[in-house]
Amino acid sequence: MLDSTVTTRTQEVLDTLNAALAAGDVDGVKALFAADSYWRDLVALTWNLKTVEGPEGVADMLSQQLEHTAPGNFQIQAGEMPAEEDGVITTWITFETKAGRGWGLMRLKDDRIWTLLTALQELKGFEESRGTRRPMGAEHGARKNRTTWKESREADARLGYDSQPYTVIVGGGQGGIALGARLRQLGVPTIVLDKHDRPGDQWRSRYKSLCLHDPIWYDHLPYIKFPDNWPVFTPKDKVGDWLEMYTKVMEINYWTRSEVQSARFDETSGTWTVQVNRDGEQVTLRPTQLVLATGMSGKPNMPRIPGMDNFKGTIQHSSQHDGPDAWNGKKVVVIGSNNSAHDICAALWEADADVTMVQRSSTHIVRSDSLMEIGLGALYSEEAVANGVTTEKADMIFASLPYRIMHEFQIPLYDKMRERDADFYAGLEKAGFELDWGDDGSGLFMKYLRRGSGYYIDVGASQLIIDGEVKLVKGQVDHFEEDAVVLSDGTRLPADLVVMATGYGSMNGWAADLISQEVADKVGKVWGLGSDTTKDPGPWEGEQRNMWKPTQQENLWFHGGNLHQSRHYSLYLALQLKARMEGLETPVYGLQQVHHLS
Ligand SMILES: Cc1cc2nc3c(=O)[nH]c(=O)nc-3n(C[C@H](O)[C@H](O)[C@H](O)COP(=O)(O)OP(=O)(O)OC[C@H]3O[C@@H](n4cnc5c(N)ncnc54)[C@H](O)[C@@H]3O)c2cc1C
C-alpha cells in the first residue's frame, strides 16, 4: 500500500511536470521545485554540464532552453519503484527531448522536487549499434568485391591521410581511450594521438610499486567490464595491458609514437590545423573538434628552487621516478606528502634506501579499507553489485548529488572513519605528521573534486612514518646545496636523490603549450568547483571548471580525470561531439565563465 502511495505521489509530480513543460509554462515547472533545490543537467537540456539552484535557477534555465530542447515524457523508469526513506522519495526516471532520450534520478521532499538529475543517454536517429541494434558482422549471401572486416580496418588506418577525422583527441591514456571508444560507437571519425610507444604506457611508465588506489568496481571502462577474477586494486602494468587490449578490440584509431606539436584554430573554416610528429613523419590533421585528454595528472608542477642546478645528485619529479631499484643504500629526500610521495617513500624503504619525507603542508589521510567500506561500499563494491547497484546506476546516484551539498553527505562518513581509526591518527600525530580533513571536514572526494590533490589513501606507508622507518621533517625547501636539500629553518638533509612529489598543474597549461597562451587564458583554469576552499578559489561554479563541456574556445574540449570520471563523462562529451557533427541544434546554457587563469 505504502509503495503505491509513494508511486502515485511521484507520478503526480511527473504528470504536472510533463503538463507544464508541454504548455511551455515555466512558472508551472518552477512551482514544482522546493525553495532549496537543484537540477543537475548533463547535456539533455543545457547542452552543457550544469546545475541550477532553486526555483529561480530552474526558471532561468528553462526560459532559455525549453523552446529549443522540448523536454517531456518524464516517467518512472520501467521496472523501478519509487522508494521513500527519511521523508525523501527517490525515483529513477526516463524522459525525452527534441534531440534525444535521457535517464535520471529525482528526489522529492514534501512532494516538491529537491534534486533532479537529467542525463542525455542517446540521440534520436543516432542510437548506438548495441544489443538489438548490434551489427550483423557477416553479410550472408554472395556479393562480388565485398569488403572484409580486416579490409575495412585497413581503410580506417588511412584516416588522416585520405580523409580528415571530425575529432582529434590529444592524449591516449584512459581518458582518450574511453572517449575514442564512445566516438567510434557513435560513428564519429576520430584519431587518438599519443606520444608513447603503446596504449597503456601512461601507467607502465609510473613508479613500479603503483597499484590503483580505487577498487575495481569504480574503475570499469565503458562497454567492457573487468572480468570477475580481476584483483580489487589493479597493479599499474596490468592496467596498461588492459588499456592496450581495449584499444584494439574497441577498434580505436590510435596513433602511437605521435606527438602533437601545435594546434591552431581557423575561425573562418571552423577547423583546427594540428601538426603531428608521427614516429618521425610530419603529418597535418584538420579536424573540426580538438579534445585535450592530456591528463590532469600529466603536467608536472616542478618548482624552481635556488641551487638546483648545482646539486650533484639526481632531482626527479615524481612522474619521472620509475622506482627504487637504483637507490638501495642511498639517501633519498621526497618533497611532498600526498599519494605519490607516500607510495614512493614506501617503495624506497622496501629497497633499503634511507628515506626522508618533507611535509610542506597538512595532508588528508584515509586508510584504504575504511575508505572502501565507509566511503565507497554502498555504490562500488561486491556488495553493491549483489544489491543490484550496477556501475551505471552507481555513477548516476553519485552524479545526482549536487556538488553544492555533496560535502554534507561526505562529512559524516569521514567523521566515522576518524572515529574508527582513532589510534592510527593518534600515531601519525605523535610522529609529527600534520593531518587535515579538508577545509570543512568533508574528506577525500571533495578534495579531489575541488583541487585534485592534498591526500593519501593509506596502503601502508603511514605505518612506516608512525614507526619512524620513513623519517618525517616538516618545512619548506629553501635551497639546494651540492649534496643536500636545506629547509627554511636551516635543517640540512643530505641526499643522493630528491624526488619532487609536488603535484600537477592546471590542464589549460596544455593549451598554452600546444595552442597559445592566449587560448589558455581565454579558456581559464581547468578543474575545481569554485568552493572557495584551499586551492579552489570562488566564485561558485557548481560543476568542474571546463571539464567535458563547451569552453570559451570554440571546438576545444578537455577530458580526463580518474577512471570513474573518464567512463561516465566520456558519454556526455561524445554526445556533444556527435550532435555537432550531425548538425543538430546545440544551444549552450550557461557557458563556462573565466575567473582564474590557472
Ligand atoms: C601516481 C598516480 C596514481 C593514480 N592513481 C589513480 C587511481 O588509483 N585511480 C584512478 O582512477 N586514477 C588515478 N590517478 C589519476 C588518473 O586516473 C591518472 O592520472 C590517469 O592516468 C589519467 O588519465 P588521462 O587519460 O586523463 O591522462 P594520462 O594517463 O596522463 O594520459 C595523457 C596522455 O597524453 C599524452 N600526451 C600529452 N601531451 C601530448 C602531446 N603533445 N602529443 C601526444 N600525446 C600527448 C601523454 O603521453 C599521455 O599518454 C593516479 C594518478 C597518478 C599520477
Ligand as a Chemical Component Dictionary entry (heavy atoms), coordinates in Angstrom:
data_LIG
# 
_chem_comp.id                   LIG 
_chem_comp.type                 NON-POLYMER 
_chem_comp.pdbx_formal_charge   0 
_chem_comp.three_letter_code    LIG 
# 
loop_
_chem_comp_atom.comp_id 
_chem_comp_atom.atom_id 
_chem_comp_atom.alt_atom_id 
_chem_comp_atom.type_symbol 
_chem_comp_atom.charge 
_chem_comp_atom.model_Cartn_x 
_chem_comp_atom.model_Cartn_y 
_chem_comp_atom.model_Cartn_z 
_chem_comp_atom.pdbx_ordinal 
LIG C1  C1  C 0 50.582 8.237  -9.132  1  
LIG C2  C2  C 0 49.172 8.314  -9.602  2  
LIG C3  C3  C 0 48.228 7.401  -9.130  3  
LIG C4  C4  C 0 46.915 7.458  -9.566  4  
LIG N1  N1  N 0 46.007 6.522  -9.129  5  
LIG C5  C5  C 0 44.748 6.519  -9.607  6  
LIG C6  C6  C 0 43.802 5.503  -9.244  7  
LIG O1  O1  O 0 44.059 4.645  -8.439  8  
LIG N2  N2  N 0 42.576 5.523  -9.791  9  
LIG C7  C7  C 0 42.237 6.465  -10.705 10 
LIG O2  O2  O 0 41.135 6.426  -11.224 11 
LIG N3  N3  N 0 43.085 7.458  -11.014 12 
LIG C8  C8  C 0 44.328 7.512  -10.515 13 
LIG N4  N4  N 0 45.193 8.510  -10.874 14 
LIG C9  C9  C 0 44.676 9.685  -11.594 15 
LIG C10 C10 C 0 44.371 9.467  -13.083 16 
LIG O3  O3  O 0 43.451 8.452  -13.234 17 
LIG C11 C11 C 0 45.604 9.147  -13.870 18 
LIG O4  O4  O 0 46.457 10.247 -13.833 19 
LIG C12 C12 C 0 45.267 8.814  -15.328 20 
LIG O5  O5  O 0 46.428 8.377  -15.966 21 
LIG C13 C13 C 0 44.655 9.968  -16.070 22 
LIG O6  O6  O 0 44.295 9.531  -17.335 23 
LIG P1  P1  P 0 44.225 10.520 -18.565 24 
LIG O7  O7  O 0 43.920 9.703  -19.758 25 
LIG O8  O8  O 0 43.343 11.657 -18.245 26 
LIG O9  O9  O 0 45.708 11.112 -18.658 27 
LIG P2  P2  P 0 47.111 10.378 -18.799 28 
LIG O10 O10 O 0 47.056 8.956  -18.414 29 
LIG O11 O11 O 0 48.082 11.277 -18.098 30 
LIG O12 O12 O 0 47.368 10.400 -20.356 31 
LIG C14 C14 C 0 47.677 11.568 -21.041 32 
LIG C15 C15 C 0 48.441 11.184 -22.268 33 
LIG O13 O13 O 0 48.636 12.356 -23.051 34 
LIG C16 C16 C 0 49.814 12.169 -23.772 35 
LIG N5  N5  N 0 50.262 13.449 -24.280 36 
LIG C17 C17 C 0 50.494 14.599 -23.605 37 
LIG N6  N6  N 0 50.889 15.567 -24.447 38 
LIG C18 C18 C 0 50.893 15.017 -25.678 39 
LIG C19 C19 C 0 51.207 15.522 -26.964 40 
LIG N7  N7  N 0 51.596 16.772 -27.171 41 
LIG N8  N8  N 0 51.106 14.686 -28.020 42 
LIG C20 C20 C 0 50.713 13.400 -27.857 43 
LIG N9  N9  N 0 50.418 12.880 -26.653 44 
LIG C21 C21 C 0 50.497 13.678 -25.589 45 
LIG C22 C22 C 0 50.761 11.548 -22.769 46 
LIG O14 O14 O 0 51.779 10.821 -23.447 47 
LIG C23 C23 C 0 49.833 10.619 -22.003 48 
LIG O15 O15 O 0 49.903 9.319  -22.511 49 
LIG C24 C24 C 0 46.532 8.476  -10.458 50 
LIG C25 C25 C 0 47.473 9.403  -10.921 51 
LIG C26 C26 C 0 48.781 9.332  -10.507 52 
LIG C27 C27 C 0 49.773 10.342 -11.010 53 
# 
loop_
_chem_comp_bond.comp_id 
_chem_comp_bond.atom_id_1 
_chem_comp_bond.atom_id_2 
_chem_comp_bond.value_order 
_chem_comp_bond.pdbx_ordinal 
LIG C1  C2  SING 1  
LIG C2  C3  SING 2  
LIG C2  C26 DOUB 3  
LIG C3  C4  DOUB 4  
LIG C4  N1  SING 5  
LIG C4  C24 SING 6  
LIG N1  C5  DOUB 7  
LIG C5  C6  SING 8  
LIG C5  C8  SING 9  
LIG C6  O1  DOUB 10 
LIG C6  N2  SING 11 
LIG N2  C7  SING 12 
LIG C7  O2  DOUB 13 
LIG C7  N3  SING 14 
LIG N3  C8  DOUB 15 
LIG C8  N4  SING 16 
LIG N4  C9  SING 17 
LIG N4  C24 SING 18 
LIG C9  C10 SING 19 
LIG C10 O3  SING 20 
LIG C10 C11 SING 21 
LIG C11 O4  SING 22 
LIG C11 C12 SING 23 
LIG C12 O5  SING 24 
LIG C12 C13 SING 25 
LIG C13 O6  SING 26 
LIG O6  P1  SING 27 
LIG P1  O7  DOUB 28 
LIG P1  O8  SING 29 
LIG P1  O9  SING 30 
LIG O9  P2  SING 31 
LIG P2  O10 DOUB 32 
LIG P2  O11 SING 33 
LIG P2  O12 SING 34 
LIG O12 C14 SING 35 
LIG C14 C15 SING 36 
LIG C15 O13 SING 37 
LIG C15 C23 SING 38 
LIG O13 C16 SING 39 
LIG C16 N5  SING 40 
LIG C16 C22 SING 41 
LIG N5  C17 SING 42 
LIG N5  C21 SING 43 
LIG C17 N6  DOUB 44 
LIG N6  C18 SING 45 
LIG C18 C19 SING 46 
LIG C18 C21 DOUB 47 
LIG C19 N7  SING 48 
LIG C19 N8  DOUB 49 
LIG N8  C20 SING 50 
LIG C20 N9  DOUB 51 
LIG N9  C21 SING 52 
LIG C22 O14 SING 53 
LIG C22 C23 SING 54 
LIG C23 O15 SING 55 
LIG C24 C25 DOUB 56 
LIG C25 C26 SING 57 
LIG C26 C27 SING 58 
# 
